[in-house]
């Protein structure tokens, strides 16, 4: 960026820095522009040529607001290091840092963050982050007397505005039309978009006055009348990063559901997530709000489905082997698995999901004879280190991708690795069902599984998840939802299983259905229950 440590005026420093950001950090933006050009015939080449100029002028103007003595170096060093990380995520994985991804980033734990550190990310940080930051630190920026410096800055900013105005004068309609046809462009502008999203997150979560907490379903009442005297037991398995198109149950041509295929699971077709990242989807799927009106700030300030179940006298327990419950389980019994708790299943950085089966055994061995919901939050298919999600004996599809920089694996290796995670989760589900079958003398058991969101595996150049929902591909929003219901549970809770299988096959479900389906399954009556959203209601006698 600064090839030599020559004396620089503030304005020259500003323009060079803006030019570096345009030429390096906004490479993903220009890739999106290229795709937009290919979709739009007869594009004026001069209009296209003005785009890097327009962005350079705009960033130079914005950066000038922060070129204040004593502020300029620390500000741009921090901004460059952050921008380097955002650039790498966008360039390698096509990940966009909007509000949802910022929220997900803030809530990522230490172990999860380390999964994204690999040779490629380290080299990127060294070349596009640390080296430019060092050059900024060493730059000899000369400041003139205050009013003379101010005059030069104002003239520089006016010059940048004039450049923007000239381009706008000739090509305003072109920019407007191109922007309308390629709305995602603004999300790839570094650093303005991710800084705006981060500012919004900080404002919402740290600066605004907390909303008054609202309790829901205080009138909740358990109206279960099981004639055999056995309480209901529901195990809810919350998946992580599982997409439906890699499930054999949804037409996939590889045997990824061999463990459960003979257990009589109900398969809910065409099911979609509330978000594309755990920090959004998890609180959303347990909230009273649907995806269309979901607001994270309001969600954290009101009871969740598990709270309403608790109000209704249902015993609720949450066991977590992922990144936490995101506030969903704060008011019920909850345990996050200690990453050092089992030397055979845990490494100190992660645990295989079998550790939750051990926890389930312990819980069932001492379970009270009362209606109970146990939530198992699995780490499932969390990437990019998919190969760390399954033990060696469950490595069925090979060759697989034994690295975190998944973009450097072949497509076959990447898919095999991901499919191994799906197959291993299928094993976990099958073991849950077996354990529930062994509890039928004490409980009427049932199991419900659904994932929080899907995953991109290189389709259209996208990897991982977290894309803004408005532009998210189907791979990130289409999720599996499966259920197993014991004969006594269906009989005592008046569920017509033939009807349920037919209803499930029709599809058209989403996370919006979970709140009311949980209340309906556990026979909790309350004013906040909406039977039209309960996927079991139409088959309940």
HUWOUR-V314692 format. One record per residue. N is the residue number from 1. PSI is psi in whole degrees, -180 to 180 (999 if undefined). OMEGA is omega in whole degrees, -180 to 180 (none if undefined). NEAR is the number of other ideal C-beta (glycine too) atoms within 10 Angstrom. Layout:
# HUWOUR-V314692
{{N PSI OMEGA NEAR} {N PSI OMEGA NEAR}}
This chain:
# HUWOUR-V314692
{{1 -52 176 19} {2 94 -171 18} {3 -36 -180 7} {4 149 -178 8} {5 59 177 10} {6 163 176 9} {7 131 -178 9} {8 137 169 18} {9 162 180 16} {10 -42 -178 20} {11 -39 178 19} {12 -42 177 16} {13 -45 -179 22} {14 -46 -177 27} {15 -41 -180 21} {16 -41 179 17} {17 -45 178 25} {18 -40 -180 21} {19 -40 177 16} {20 -45 179 21} {21 -40 -180 26} {22 -45 -173 24} {23 -27 -176 14} {24 -64 -172 18} {25 -20 -179 26} {26 20 174 25} {27 -45 177 15} {28 -34 178 24} {29 -46 -178 23} {30 -25 174 17} {31 -40 176 15} {32 -40 178 18} {33 -43 179 18} {34 -44 179 10} {35 -37 177 14} {36 -38 178 17} {37 -40 -179 16} {38 -26 179 9} {39 -15 -173 9} {40 114 -178 12} {41 156 173 6} {42 50 176 4} {43 133 179 15} {44 118 -178 11} {45 -31 179 8} {46 -38 175 10} {47 -44 179 17} {48 -40 -179 17} {49 -25 -179 10} {50 -15 -174 20} {51 -50 177 21} {52 -34 176 16} {53 -46 -180 14} {54 -45 -179 19} {55 -38 179 22} {56 -44 178 21} {57 -43 -177 23} {58 -46 180 19} {59 -36 177 25} {60 -42 179 26} {61 -48 -178 19} {62 -45 -179 16} {63 -31 -180 22} {64 -26 180 19} {65 -18 -175 10} {66 5 179 12} {67 66 179 22} {68 137 -179 13} {69 139 -177 11} {70 -18 178 8} {71 -33 -167 10} {72 -47 -176 20} {73 -52 178 17} {74 -36 -180 11} {75 -49 -175 15} {76 -24 174 23} {77 -49 179 18} {78 -44 -179 11} {79 -38 -179 20} {80 -40 178 26} {81 -43 177 15} {82 -44 -179 17} {83 -34 178 23} {84 -43 179 24} {85 -43 179 18} {86 -42 178 23} {87 -46 -179 26} {88 -44 180 21} {89 -40 -180 23} {90 -41 -175 23} {91 -42 -176 19} {92 -37 -172 21} {93 -4 -177 23} {94 34 179 22} {95 134 -180 21} {96 131 180 24} {97 77 173 26} {98 -169 -177 24} {99 -43 -178 18} {100 -42 180 24} {101 -36 176 27} {102 -43 178 22} {103 -43 179 25} {104 -39 -180 23} {105 -44 180 20} {106 -29 -176 12} {107 6 178 17} {108 133 179 18} {109 174 -174 12} {110 -47 -178 8} {111 -40 -179 15} {112 -39 -180 19} {113 -37 -178 11} {114 -21 180 14} {115 -23 -177 17} {116 -2 179 18} {117 121 177 13} {118 180 -176 18} {119 -45 -178 11} {120 -43 -178 16} {121 -34 179 18} {122 -45 178 12} {123 -43 178 12} {124 -46 -179 19} {125 -39 179 18} {126 -45 -173 11} {127 -46 -174 12} {128 -7 -179 23} {129 -65 -174 20} {130 -44 180 16} {131 -52 177 14} {132 -38 179 23} {133 -39 178 20} {134 -42 180 14} {135 -36 176 19} {136 -44 -180 22} {137 -39 -177 11} {138 -11 -176 10} {139 136 179 21} {140 91 -178 11} {141 123 -177 16} {142 131 180 11} {143 138 178 14} {144 171 175 13} {145 152 -167 8} {146 -56 -174 9} {147 -34 177 8} {148 -40 177 10} {149 -42 180 18} {150 -43 180 11} {151 -45 180 12} {152 -39 179 14} {153 -43 180 19} {154 -43 179 11} {155 -40 178 11} {156 -45 -179 20} {157 -38 177 18} {158 -37 178 12} {159 -43 178 15} {160 -43 178 23} {161 -38 179 14} {162 -42 177 11} {163 -44 177 18} {164 -41 -178 18} {165 -40 180 12} {166 -46 179 14} {167 -44 -180 19} {168 -36 -179 15} {169 -40 -177 8} {170 -28 -170 12} {171 24 -178 19} {172 -46 -179 11} {173 -36 179 10} {174 -44 179 18} {175 -42 -179 15} {176 -46 -179 11} {177 -44 -179 13} {178 -38 178 19} {179 -40 179 12} {180 -39 -178 8} {181 -15 -178 11} {182 65 -173 17} {183 -25 -177 11} {184 -9 -176 15} {185 -46 -174 17} {186 -25 -178 13} {187 -15 -177 21} {188 2 -180 25} {189 120 179 21} {190 128 12 25} {191 5 -167 21} {192 -39 -173 14} {193 -46 -178 18} {194 -29 176 26} {195 -40 177 18} {196 -42 179 16} {197 -42 179 21} {198 -39 178 20} {199 -41 178 13} {200 -43 -180 14} {201 -46 -180 18} {202 -40 179 13} {203 -46 -177 10} {204 -41 -170 15} {205 -20 -174 14} {206 -25 -174 7} {207 -33 180 8} {208 150 176 10} {209 128 -179 5} {210 141 178 9} {211 149 177 13} {212 131 -175 7} {213 135 -179 9} {214 118 175 10} {215 139 -180 11} {216 149 172 19} {217 33 177 24} {218 -17 177 13} {219 4 -174 12} {220 138 -179 24} {221 133 177 13} {222 115 -177 18} {223 21 179 10} {224 137 -179 18} {225 52 -178 9} {226 117 -175 17} {227 -24 -178 7} {228 -1 176 8} {229 -1 180 8} {230 134 178 19} {231 158 176 20} {232 143 176 24} {233 116 179 26} {234 125 171 25} {235 117 178 25} {236 115 178 23} {237 115 180 24} {238 114 -177 25} {239 169 -180 27} {240 118 171 25} {241 32 178 28} {242 127 179 25} {243 145 -172 28} {244 -29 -175 25} {245 -8 175 16} {246 17 175 23} {247 130 177 24} {248 -33 -180 19} {249 -23 -178 17} {250 22 174 18} {251 5 179 9} {252 144 -172 16} {253 11 176 6} {254 147 -175 16} {255 76 -178 14} {256 1 -180 23} {257 36 -176 25} {258 -27 -176 14} {259 -31 -175 20} {260 -4 -169 22} {261 -20 180 13} {262 15 -177 8} {263 3 175 15} {264 40 180 14} {265 148 171 22} {266 129 -176 18} {267 117 179 19} {268 112 -176 26} {269 159 170 16} {270 62 -180 15} {271 138 -174 24} {272 151 -176 20} {273 165 177 26} {274 -30 180 26} {275 -172 180 28} {276 10 177 29} {277 151 -175 28} {278 -40 -177 27} {279 -25 177 24} {280 -51 -173 27} {281 -42 -174 28} {282 -54 177 29} {283 -30 -179 22} {284 -43 -175 25} {285 -23 179 27} {286 1 -178 27} {287 163 177 28} {288 -23 -179 20} {289 150 173 17} {290 176 -177 16} {291 -40 -175 19} {292 -34 -178 7} {293 18 -178 9} {294 135 176 21} {295 118 -173 13} {296 -38 -179 22} {297 -42 179 11} {298 -34 -179 14} {299 -39 180 21} {300 -11 -178 19} {301 22 176 14} {302 162 -178 16} {303 152 177 22} {304 180 178 28} {305 -39 -180 26} {306 -30 176 25} {307 -41 180 22} {308 -40 175 27} {309 -42 179 27} {310 -42 176 20} {311 -33 -177 21} {312 6 177 24} {313 8 177 14} {314 134 175 25} {315 124 -178 17} {316 130 177 25} {317 137 -178 20} {318 124 177 22} {319 125 -169 22} {320 124 173 22} {321 20 -179 26} {322 -139 -174 26} {323 24 179 21} {324 169 -175 20} {325 4 176 23} {326 37 177 26} {327 -11 -175 18} {328 -39 -171 26} {329 14 -172 24} {330 -27 -174 14} {331 10 176 15} {332 173 179 19} {333 123 -179 13} {334 144 180 18} {335 126 171 13} {336 129 -175 16} {337 130 175 22} {338 123 -176 11} {339 -5 175 17} {340 14 -170 11} {341 -26 -176 12} {342 109 -176 16} {343 -22 -180 8} {344 -29 -175 10} {345 -9 -177 18} {346 149 -179 17} {347 -5 -172 13} {348 -19 177 10} {349 -27 179 14} {350 164 174 22} {351 143 171 21} {352 152 -174 22} {353 -12 176 29} {354 -21 178 20} {355 -28 177 22} {356 -30 177 25} {357 -39 177 18} {358 -41 178 14} {359 -37 178 20} {360 -41 177 22} {361 -47 -180 12} {362 -41 -177 11} {363 -44 -179 17} {364 -30 -179 19} {365 -27 -178 7} {366 17 -174 6} {367 140 173 18} {368 152 177 8} {369 74 177 11} {370 160 -179 13} {371 129 -170 24} {372 142 170 22} {373 125 177 23} {374 123 179 24} {375 127 175 23} {376 110 -179 26} {377 103 -174 29} {378 159 174 28} {379 -18 167 25} {380 -111 -174 24} {381 30 -176 25} {382 127 179 24} {383 -178 3 26} {384 -4 -178 24} {385 61 -179 21} {386 -34 -175 30} {387 -15 177 21} {388 5 -176 19} {389 -7 -179 25} {390 141 178 23} {391 162 -178 15} {392 -36 -178 5} {393 -11 177 8} {394 15 178 19} {395 82 -172 16} {396 -34 -177 16} {397 117 -179 20} {398 159 -2 10} {399 145 179 11} {400 175 -174 22} {401 101 -176 25} {402 54 -179 13} {403 163 -178 19} {404 -22 176 21} {405 74 -169 18} {406 -22 -180 24} {407 -15 179 16} {408 2 174 14} {409 158 174 22} {410 159 -180 11} {411 -39 179 11} {412 -43 179 13} {413 -44 -179 19} {414 -46 -180 22} {415 -41 178 19} {416 -42 180 21} {417 -47 179 29} {418 -42 179 26} {419 -32 175 23} {420 -36 178 24} {421 -37 179 29} {422 -44 179 29} {423 -39 179 23} {424 -40 176 25} {425 -37 176 31} {426 -38 176 26} {427 -44 179 21} {428 -45 180 25} {429 -43 -179 26} {430 -38 179 19} {431 -36 176 18} {432 -45 -180 22} {433 -44 179 24} {434 -41 -180 12} {435 -36 177 16} {436 -37 177 24} {437 -33 179 13} {438 -7 -180 12} {439 8 -172 16} {440 -14 175 15} {441 -18 -178 7} {442 -28 -175 13} {443 163 164 23} {444 99 -171 26} {445 156 174 26} {446 160 180 24} {447 139 175 25} {448 131 178 24} {449 135 169 26} {450 151 -177 24} {451 162 180 30} {452 -33 178 28} {453 177 -180 31} {454 -153 -174 27} {455 142 172 29} {456 137 -178 24} {457 46 177 21} {458 -5 178 17} {459 128 -179 15} {460 30 178 9} {461 8 -177 14} {462 141 177 20} {463 162 176 19} {464 -138 -175 23} {465 -170 178 30} {466 8 178 27} {467 145 175 25} {468 136 -171 18} {469 -33 -176 19} {470 -24 -180 9} {471 7 -176 14} {472 136 177 22} {473 161 -178 17} {474 -29 180 13} {475 -28 -178 22} {476 -10 -176 25} {477 -17 -180 23} {478 120 -172 19} {479 157 174 29} {480 146 170 26} {481 123 -174 26} {482 152 178 25} {483 146 170 23} {484 130 -177 22} {485 124 179 24} {486 160 -179 21} {487 -43 -180 11} {488 -36 178 18} {489 -47 -179 24} {490 -40 -179 17} {491 -50 -175 15} {492 -21 178 20} {493 13 172 21} {494 41 177 11} {495 125 176 18} {496 105 -173 15} {497 -33 176 16} {498 -43 176 8} {499 -43 -178 14} {500 -41 179 20} {501 -41 179 15} {502 -42 179 12} {503 -43 -179 19} {504 -37 -178 22} {505 -23 180 12} {506 -30 178 10} {507 -172 -180 13} {508 39 -177 12} {509 167 179 21} {510 178 175 20} {511 -23 179 26} {512 -22 -177 20} {513 -15 -170 23} {514 -46 -177 24} {515 -54 -175 27} {516 -29 178 22} {517 -38 177 22} {518 -45 179 26} {519 -42 -179 25} {520 -44 180 22} {521 -37 -177 25} {522 11 174 26} {523 40 179 20} {524 119 -180 26} {525 128 -180 15} {526 158 -180 16} {527 -24 -178 10} {528 -6 178 18} {529 131 179 19} {530 101 -175 16} {531 -27 -179 12} {532 -19 179 8} {533 -6 178 18} {534 113 -175 20} {535 -12 179 24} {536 -12 -171 25} {537 -41 -175 16} {538 -14 180 13} {539 16 179 19} {540 124 -177 17} {541 999 none 7}}
